[in-house]
Amino acid sequence: MAAAARDRAWCVVVPHHPGGARLARHRLAAELADVVPPTLLADLIAVLAELVGNAVRHARPLPGGVIRVAWRLRPAVEGSLIQLCVTDGGASTGPRLRAASPDAADGRGLHIVVGLATRWGVEQDGMGQRVWAEFDPVPAPRPDLVAAG
């Protein structure tokens, strides 16, 4: 993990099918592996997989049959804020938390997002909808607390 984070932002377009989620996960992992702790990276990948999976399953694609995936890392005094965004062509109803019985085959995806992210939300625009999740600042390493080896 790098000692100092700098402002980083990416936007990629992936196909509107399950393979698009795999492409997005691999790209996110490659871009942030040297910047965030492995446990946080695992949470980011899980949330991105849910957001892209929901877009593929429940929403229309953007023109060209794609989904736009973006993430941003913003340094702060105490660490870095990370935001993930997935933009699709929208659906008849927006994403919402729902109760799922133990026997239900689905209905738990946004609960994973809520459990791992600090905040999440949905914004509508002229092209469709943007679903985002934010992770509060990741503490920056403190040199005075690093154990001597």
C-alpha positions in Angstrom: 0.0 0.0 0.0 1.3 3.4 -0.9 2.1 5.8 2.0 0.4 8.8 0.5 -2.8 8.7 -1.6 -3.4 11.3 -4.3 -6.6 12.2 -6.0 -7.5 9.5 -8.4 -10.5 9.0 -10.6 -11.5 6.5 -13.3 -14.4 5.8 -15.5 -14.8 2.7 -17.6 -17.6 1.4 -19.7 -18.5 -2.3 -19.4 -21.0 -4.5 -21.3 -24.5 -4.7 -19.9 -24.2 -8.4 -19.1 -22.7 -10.5 -16.2 -19.3 -10.4 -17.8 -19.3 -6.6 -17.4 -19.3 -7.1 -13.6 -16.1 -9.2 -13.8 -14.4 -6.6 -16.0 -15.3 -3.9 -13.5 -14.1 -5.9 -10.5 -10.7 -6.7 -12.1 -10.2 -3.1 -13.2 -11.0 -1.7 -9.7 -8.7 -4.3 -8.1 -5.8 -3.4 -10.5 -6.2 0.3 -9.9 -6.5 0.3 -6.1 -4.4 -2.7 -5.0 -1.4 -0.5 -4.2 -3.5 2.3 -2.6 -6.0 0.8 -0.1 -5.7 -2.0 2.5 -6.6 -5.5 1.2 -9.7 -5.8 3.5 -11.1 -2.5 2.2 -10.3 -3.5 -1.4 -12.3 -6.7 -0.8 -15.3 -4.6 0.5 -15.0 -2.2 -2.5 -15.0 -5.1 -4.9 -18.0 -6.7 -3.2 -20.0 -3.5 -3.4 -19.1 -2.8 -7.0 -20.1 -6.3 -7.9 -23.5 -5.8 -6.3 -24.0 -2.4 -8.0 -23.0 -3.7 -11.5 -25.0 -6.9 -11.0 -28.1 -5.0 -10.0 -27.7 -2.8 -13.1 -27.4 -5.8 -15.4 -30.3 -7.6 -13.7 -32.8 -4.8 -13.1 -32.0 -1.8 -15.4 -31.8 -1.0 -19.0 -28.3 -0.4 -20.6 -27.0 3.0 -21.6 -26.9 3.6 -25.4 -24.5 1.0 -27.0 -25.5 -1.7 -24.5 -23.2 -0.6 -21.8 -23.0 0.5 -18.1 -20.6 3.2 -17.0 -18.6 2.4 -13.9 -16.6 5.1 -12.0 -14.6 5.4 -8.8 -12.9 8.2 -7.1 -10.3 8.4 -4.4 -10.1 11.8 -2.7 -7.3 12.4 -0.1 -8.3 14.1 3.1 -6.4 15.2 6.2 -7.3 12.0 8.0 -7.3 9.6 5.0 -9.1 9.1 1.7 -12.7 9.1 0.8 -13.6 6.5 -1.8 -16.8 6.7 -4.0 -18.0 4.0 -6.4 -20.7 4.9 -9.1 -22.6 2.8 -11.5 -24.7 4.5 -14.2 -27.2 2.6 -16.3 -30.3 3.4 -18.4 -32.6 3.2 -15.5 -35.5 0.9 -14.6 -39.2 1.3 -14.0 -38.5 1.4 -10.2 -35.3 2.5 -8.5 -33.1 0.4 -6.3 -34.5 -0.2 -2.8 -33.8 -2.3 0.2 -36.3 -5.2 0.5 -36.9 -7.9 3.1 -35.7 -11.3 2.0 -36.8 -14.5 3.8 -34.1 -17.1 4.5 -35.4 -19.2 1.7 -35.4 -16.4 -0.9 -33.0 -16.8 -3.8 -32.3 -13.0 -4.0 -33.1 -9.7 -2.4 -30.0 -9.3 -0.3 -27.6 -7.3 -2.6 -28.4 -3.8 -1.3 -28.1 -5.1 2.3 -24.5 -6.0 1.4 -24.0 -2.4 0.1 -25.5 -0.9 3.2 -23.4 -3.2 5.5 -20.1 -2.3 3.8 -20.4 1.3 2.6 -20.8 4.3 4.8 -23.5 5.8 2.5 -25.2 5.0 -0.7 -27.8 6.6 -2.9 -29.5 6.9 -6.3 -29.6 9.9 -8.6 -31.7 10.2 -11.8 -30.6 12.2 -14.8 -31.5 12.5 -18.4 -29.7 9.3 -19.4 -30.9 7.1 -16.6 -29.8 6.5 -13.0 -26.6 6.6 -11.1 -26.2 4.4 -8.0 -23.3 5.3 -5.8 -21.7 4.1 -2.6 -19.2 6.0 -0.4 -16.6 4.8 2.0 -15.5 7.2 4.7 -11.9 8.2 5.0 -9.5 5.3 5.2 -7.0 6.3 8.0 -3.7 7.4 6.6 -0.7 5.5 8.1 0.9 7.3 11.0 4.7 7.0 11.0 4.8 7.5 14.8 2.7 4.3 15.2 4.6 2.1 12.9 6.3 -0.7 14.9 10.1 -1.0 14.6 11.0 -4.3 13.1 
